[in-house]
Amino acid sequence: MTLSEQTNDFSEVIENDRAHVWHHLSQHKKYETVDPMIMIEGKGIHVWDAKGNKYLDAVSGGVWTVNVGYGRETIANAVRDQLVKLNYFAQSAGSIPGSQFSKKLIEKMPGMSRVYFSNSGSEANEKAYKIVRQIAHNKYGGKKHKILYRDRDYHGTTITALSSSGQAQRKDQYGPFTPGFVEVPHCCEYRSQYGECDDYGIKAALAIEEVILREGPDTVGAIVLEPVTAGGGVITPPEGYWQKVQEICKKYDILLHIDEVVCGLGRTGKWFGYQHYDIKPDIVTMAKGVASGYAAISCTVTTEEVFKEFKSNPDDPMSYFRDISTFGGCTAGPAAALENMKIIEEENLLDNVTKMGAYLMDRLHGLKDKHQIVGDVRGKGLFCGLELVTDRKTKEPVHESVAQAVVADCFAQGVIIGATNRSLHGHNNTLCLSPALICTKAHLDEIVGAIDKALTKVTAG
């Protein structure tokens, strides 16, 4: 029996929420006069709120997470069965689902070898940074400790994760930050730092080398990059970029850390976003879609070469990875993740993402042809963005209130889309779409139709 079948009166729930819950990314002053939104149920690609409104969720749970859709009983049953058998034991010991999921995951990641469990994307990235720092101390006398990150990329919400994030507004008021993190330029060709050029991708990659040379190659231990920049504006890498980045990392003995927290587990049409670009990473982190939100889990995955650094001297009591994640020992996460992968395989969702992604991009380009406010359409698979501008020639971004007005109008139509939010000063102007991997053409038509109406209304006003 669902909650809605038990009662249609959620007034107590709403008041309890208003009085006691601190929502994410929310200014709560408004809740003194309006009700907070309470989501009650989800099925497939749709959710229902406490007032009975139905929405098509085009952002997979609000933050790119529910990849296989809502109401998956097989995942819920797998979690329930595992919890009854063994819900938790510290990850200093293993578990059946942890072992099985690790094997299944590594089969999808040629060249990778080891899986370290924790419970959020921020934490997974923190583990990666600790790996880099410990290698720096053990192998390079502490000198090769700096970690490069890219303008517009985002790697998490903790202070150190924010230290590695290129989104100024997210960082505002939270400093001072962890030292040793150095920013490199973005790779958004639409916002080219070099004007019109045929080799933008190469130039953007060489800008990374310039930073390495400035800092000193013997001080740089790793670079962390999203395969497709997510919250910074859904930025797909330009041609030639990733190949040159890989060359630069090899040239200067720099570990390549790919943050797949958003792109991982099918979002772009392959198991991982980096697999589109012939990249051989040293470290890969993931969360969100790993279990589609049915349980908390994240993974820090490394090559065997990286792993070996932590067992090279068993006589040294400080040589192993002296880290723990309490809830990395929860068995619900890998149990849910294993079933999540099974669904992706059995329902051929990677193929669906490729086909529906191409269809969605075609429809979005249709919006660009119709609406001058759409300056650029970008994306990979079912992960797309529309950058809104006041003028296509100058590419001046619309005020963020315009993008938010489009989001609000779509919401009023029963379609939930996203937009860059509190990320980039003056550039919170990109609409974001990431519907579940199960979506159909009919779903995408509804999403695009809502955006079309919203753009018409907002530009007319």
Helices and strands as residue ranges (DSSP letters): H 3-6, H 11-20, G 28-32, E 39-43, E 46-49, E 54-57, I 60-64, H 73-85, H 96-107, E 114-118, H 121-140, E 146-150, H 159-163, H 168-171, E 181-184, G 189-191, H 200-215, G 217-219, E 220-225, H 241-251, E 255-259, G 273-276, E 283-286, G 288-290, E 298-302, H 304-308, G 326-329, H 332-346, H 349-370, E 374-379, E 384-391, E 396-397, H 400-412, E 415-416, E 418-419, E 430-433, H 441-460
